[in-house]
Structures are given as structure tokens and as C-alpha cells.
């Protein structure tokens, strides 16, 4: 059983929902990322999605685009991101880490070299935004062999046949994109999400985490009520952008944002 | 090349998953997958639908103004002193470039599919103008995404698009050029996927776009083939076309792929010179990677970040290229070369002064290379240049380079 599966299973046993924050590695500076990851865990994160910066993040809105630009200004590479995870693991062997990004940096590094380095560093899962299962024939077996969870996206436009097929290729959890749009937009309709996630649960046994549009304790609780976990990205990244000058203040701001979400999610089970 | 390309092999490409050998495919986020699969299915039906084809042919004839002439450039041939140089006059298409062949096809497709909202990306603005034009013609809402840098360079085309009723969105992210315009077009598409049809302007993007843009542009090569046989009694010895994304080149090359005697030359933007790194020549100096929904040759750094490009011509200023070109390069069927900004400017001046035909700066790259090539060939051989667009849109750029204020 992978670290992601163990974590989600334990939460389920406690009747709790997963809180999954996303930050872009290297933003605001490569030296800050590992510290921020520990801050996220202390504030209640169950799993961290660590973004690999890319020059052309087509599925992301302006907030994460700018985070990528800040990270790339400091030359943050995929190899460096993997090294950050390795450093994180020296103090935290429990919290699963999912690398989230686009295919080309991985292709440039070489899929086998990437998979080896990721496992060695203690990465648990990989979510590649622009890699649907249909194109993953070369990549997916390398992950499976190494017990790296391959996490794929489901969206409001995904047909039932595809939900089944994508779930077959997935392990750990599936990531349900709550609306048609880019990260950071605010189009979320909780009732629609509830009925879609309910439907997805009928088609797959995998846990369903929901991302896009979760901005505060209120939306976290509303979405947590109907899913197995919530993914919080742009609002954290925006907080990083606004507090980049002062690292201590930044850590406080991230905690102040995440902690109420944790409490709201845990409030659902009591 | 090791084996002859037969008609049968060619008609099987791209394969069912949109691959041309190792290239192409469909690398997009999940939200777009259903839309792309629906588009592929509908297009395959309409491709063989007589009503759709008749409508497309009628638009090409009466609205675009086809067939365009195949013109013998007699003075240029004499000055060059080698092979006969012929010009396929796509610059005479309505709107002044080959782009409209594709936009009228895709806009008809959108209409048949019941989509009323059109988006497009543009570099030089030719595809944006061609899209805005057909949207006006068919009564469709039109949004064009254009890098802020290109909005500056091509202000004339921006104004044309606005006159045609399109909304032009200046893209400030990244390098503020064509690739960033394409990023933002895809972001818009993901946000309004149900009501929107994305008219991609080149043979790149996710499957089925490289296939359907190629099919719509192939009218260029089919006409050239017929006209060459009529006017010269034989097939051309060489075809020369500029390659940014590569739509005019594939449109010219495709109907000749199984004619082994016809040499194909795609001319990329060498910018300040390949050795300076300031160019836009992924086939000449890049390596395979994944961008904008397909695997193809790209300009990127060692970490897989997409590199900035440079070309005097906005339409060639793109770090990728259509996947079918990548495949044609790897199997050795087509030759990909580059010419510098300076050489292209020389080609621009030459064609303007010797033939009275002012080419687009994109096209000027093909002109410059074709002149060099023709000089090495025999007098009884023929070279056809695809004059993909006219140069009126570039006069501000040319004036600036010559230090003239207009």
C-alpha cells in the first residue's frame, strides 16, 4: 500500500476528509519551499501537491502562471524540485507528496531518470496536467513498477466511459476538476460538484479529491461534505505572492488560511 | 529515405490516436478531451459529406477567390540564372494570405456543429484577420488572442480585426508572442468549452487539428500540381515554403508526398543566425518535446522550459512546429533549412523590385532560400515558391528596419 493510500485510508477510518494544499516549488524562492511545506503540514495538510514550474502552464490562471514565472526566474528545475522533496523527507516521512505539473520538463529529463529520482527522493504520486491516459503508455508502467501513484484528472466534461477508463489507470486518488476553466477562477457550483462526485463514486472505488475554486473554510467544508478531500491552490499561491518579502509573515499567513479549512473539514465528522 | 511513401500509407496518417510516427497526439487537460474527440468524429463524417464539401468548395471559389494563379517569375528566373521560378499566389487570396483556406473550412465546421462563439490565436495577425473575416461572413462571435508584443508589431492587422467586428485580447503573459496567445486561447477554450469553437491557425495543436488544418490547406498543393502539369507539362522539381507552425508548407507539400521526384524544402526563421540562439527554427536546431497538445520538435532549454524565439517575422516567431513536419523531417522526406532575418529582408526587396510582388516577411524566407536553391539547379528544372501572403501588413516593420518614419 502506498503512502497516499495509507493516508487516505486512515482518514476514512476516522471519518475525516483530506486537506491537500498546492504550492508551486521555487516560489517565491527555491530556498523557501521546504520550509513552506513543513508549515503546510503543521497547519493541517494531509497530502501536499507540489507544483513543478513550467514556462507555458496552459491549464492555469494568472495566479499560478505568475508563480511559475517567479520560480523560473530563479531557475527552478525539475531536478531541483525533486531535491526539495528529498530535503523535506529528512524531517517528515509521513506526509505524501504529489508532484503536479506539465509533461515537457519530465520528457526533457527522461521518464526513467525522472521516475528513479522521484522514488529515491520520497515522491509518492505524479499528476501531469497535459497527459491523458491515452498518451501515457510509455510513462505509466515506469510509475507502476516503482509504486509511484499516477493521479489523473476528471472534469465536468468527462463521459462515463472515460471516468471508468481513467480510474483504471489511476491509483491513490482521482482529482475532480470542479468546473470548466483554469485554476484560480471562481465558477464553483457546490450542488453540481456534489452530484458529479456522487456519480463518480458509483463508477470507481478510488477516493475522489476535488480541486479548483476552493478558497476558504466555507467552500472547503461544502466540497469536503461531498468528496474525500479538497485541493486548495490559487488562494495559497496568491498569499505567497502578497507576502513574499517576509518569510515569517508568509508562514503565518498560510497558516491563518489553511488552519480554518482544517477545522471546518474536521467539523464535518463531529 | 528508406521506403517509398504510398498513397495508402499517407491516408493512414495520422493514426487513430492522432500520431504521425512518434509525433502529434493529444496532450491536453481532461476538460478538452471530450470536445476534441467529438470534433474528430464530426469532422470525419463531414469530410465525406457531399453537402459540406460542396459548400466548402463554393466558398473557396467565390469568397476566397480560388484557384490562385501559378505564375512564372520570368525576370527573377533570368536574374537568378538557374531553375525556372514559379510562384503559387496565395497572397491573392481574400484577406491576403493562405490562412483563409483554413478559417473558412473550420468556420463552416463550427456552423455545422452549431457553435456560435469562435476563438483564435494569431501571431502576425493574418490568421486573426482571416478568422475575423469568416466570422463576419457567417455571423459568428469572434475573439482573437494576440501577444502584446505582436499587437505592437502588427497594429494594422489589429485594426483590421476590430473593423471586422472581432474582439482582440492582448496577451501580456510569458514572452507576449504567438505561443502565449495560444496558451490564452486554450485557457479561454477550457473555460467556455461547451459553446466555443477554437479555430487553430496552423497545423499544430492537439489531434485532430493538425489533420484538419492540413486537409483544408491541401487545396494549395492540389491546384499547384494540376497547374504545373498544365503549364510546364511535368511536376515541379522542388517546392519551397516557409515554416512557422507550417500550415502553408503542409498544404503545399501534402499532395506531393508520394511523388518522389519532387524535393520539398521547408524554410524556418534563422533570426540573427542559428549559432546565436536567437531564432525560431525548431526543426533545424530543436529537439522533440510536448507543447500545445502535441509532441513535436521544440525550442527548449535543458530543463524542458520553452525557449524564447526571435524572428523579424511575427508569423514565424513560434517555438514549435506542426507534428507532421517533425515526422517528414525524421523520415527524410522533406528538407528543413533556415534563412536569417537579413536574408529574408533581401528576399523581400528582391521579389518586390524584380516582380512587383511584395511578399509577407514570412514568405520572404521562402523566397530567399528558393533563389539560392534555383541558382544551383538546371535551366530546365522548376522550383515553385508558395507565396503564402502579401507584405502590406509588414510595411511598418520594414520601414522601421530602414529607419524610416511613416
Interface residues (C-beta under 8 A of the other chain):
Chain A: X54 X55 X56 X57 X58 X59 X60 X61 X62 X65 X69 X72 X77 X78 X79 X102 X103 X104 X105 X106 X107 X108 X109 X129 X130 X131 X132 X134 X135 X152 X153 X154 X155 X156 X157 X158 X159 X162 X166 X177 X180 X181 X182 X185 X187
Chain B: X17 X25 X26 X27 X28 X29 X30 X31 X32 X33 X34 X35 X173 X174 X179 X180 X183 X186 X187 X190 X191 X192 X193 X194 X288 X289 X290 X291 X292 X293 X298 X300 X302 X303 X304 X305 X306
